[in-house]
Amino acid sequence: MSVPIRITVDADVARRFVAKVALSAGYFVYGDLFRMNVKHQEFRDIMNHRPTELGEAIYKMEALVDDRFSTDVSENLQVFRAICQATRPSSLIGLVPGPARFGVFVGVLGDYMGMISVPANTIGFPNEGVFRWGHVIVLDKKQGATRLSFRETLEKLARQAPTTL
């Protein structure tokens, strides 16, 4: 006797998840600064549509996207991946405003899910205290949510064992 089993793998699910997290966390952390200054429509397009569904519009998008299956070895992405691994078994959301972009990376249970960066006017975004160089929220089962600056996260990563972030 045999039982047919059908397994479907959605290669876009992590990318779409990162876009959804970017929208909610971006507004949660930065409020109206995020709403008024970040090209969040691109997060919505990625969240609501598979690349094949976007048609020609995909070539006009300015979003930079990386996911867990990417083989890109650029230094920034390696740092994001290392931060995610250092939080194992916790999860995290990293929000990193740059000179003309707003990036979000997400880790779930220590595994890097991906990163999306979209155009933004980040001139008025805070860059001191828990917002220095960006903002990281670590979600831990025991400790709850811990909020750190991106700089503080990098400093902890540099001086501690990867599992103690």
N, C-alpha and C positions, 0 to 999 in steps of 0.2 A: 504494500500500500504506500502511496506517495501523496504528499501534501504540497501543492504548489505554493510557493511564497514569493511575493513580489516586494522587492526593496527599492525604494526610490531615494536617491541622494540629491538634495538641493544644494548645489555648489554656491548659490548666492545667499543662503540663509544667514551666514555670519555677517556678511557685508550689510545686508538689510537690517540686521540686529544692531550693528554699530551705528548705522544712520539713525535708527530710532532712539538709541541711547543718547546720541549726540544732540538730537533735538530736545529731549527732556532734560538732560543734565546741563546743556548749555544755558537753557532758560532758568533752571533751578539755581545755578551758580551765579550767572551774570545778569539775569533778569532782562530789563529793557535794553541794556547795552547789547546783549546777544540779539534780541528781537529786531533792533533798529540798525545794527551794523554788520551782521553776518549774513552771507548769502545762503540762508537756510533752506531756500527752495530746492537747492541741489541735494541736501540731506533728504528732503521729502521725496524727490524723484528717485533716489537710490532706494529708499525705504519701500516705496510703493510699486516699483517696476523692476523687472529683470532687465538686464542690458539689452536683450533681444526685443523687448517690448518698447524700448525708447526710440528705436528706429534711428533716423538721421539726427535727432536731438542729442544723442549721446556724443556726437562729435563737437557739439557746441558747449558741452558742460566743461566747467573749469575745475571740478573736483579732482583731487588726487586721491587715489584709493589703493589701499594695500590690504590683503587679507592673510589669514593663517596659512594658506597654501602657496603664498608668493615665495619666490626664490630671490627677491630683491635683498641685497646685502648692504644697502646704504647704512651709514653710521646711525642716522636718526632712527631708522626702523629697528636696528639692532638694540638701541637703547630702550625703545618702547617694549620690545620683546623681553629684554632682560628685566625690566621693571615688573612686567607681568609675571615672569617666572619667579621673581624674588618674593612675590606675595602669596605663593602657593601655600595653603589651599584656599586663600581668600580671592576675592574678585576686586577689580578696580576700574575706575574711569579716570582717564587723564585728559585734561583740557589744556591745550597749549596754544595761546594766541601768539602769532608771529607778526612781523612788520606789516604784512598785507594778507595774512591768511589766519584761519582759525582751524586748528586740528584737534581731533578727538581720537584717542585710542582706548581700546577696551580689552580687559583680560577677565576671563571667567575661570575661577578655581585654579589660577596660575597659568592658564593657557591663553596665549595671545589670540584674540579674535580678529583684530584688524584695526586699521586707522583710516580716517577720512579727513581730508583738509580741503576747506573751501575758501574762496576769496572773502575778505573781511576788512573793515576799517577798524583797527584795534587801538587807535591812538588814545581813546579815552578809557581803555580797560585798565583796571588796577594792576600794579606790578610791585607790590610790597606786601610784607607779612605772608599770609597763607596764599597769596596770589603771585608771589615772586616767580617769574618766568612761566607761570601757568598754575594750574590747580589739579590736585590728585585726590580722589576719594577712594579709600580702601574700605571694602565691605567685608567684615570678618564676622563669622558666626558667634564668636565669644565676645569680642570687643565692640561689635556694632560698626558704625561708620566712623572712620578717622579721616580728617581733612588735613592735607599737607600742601605746601607749595611744591611746584615742580622742582625747584632748586633744592629744597629740603629732601625731597624724595631721591634726587640724584646723590646728594651728600650721604644719605643713609645707605644707599646702594653701594657707594664707593668704600665706606668704612666698615660695613657689617657683612656677615655671611649672607648669601642670597636668600635664605629662608627666614630672616629675621626682620624684614622690612615692615 
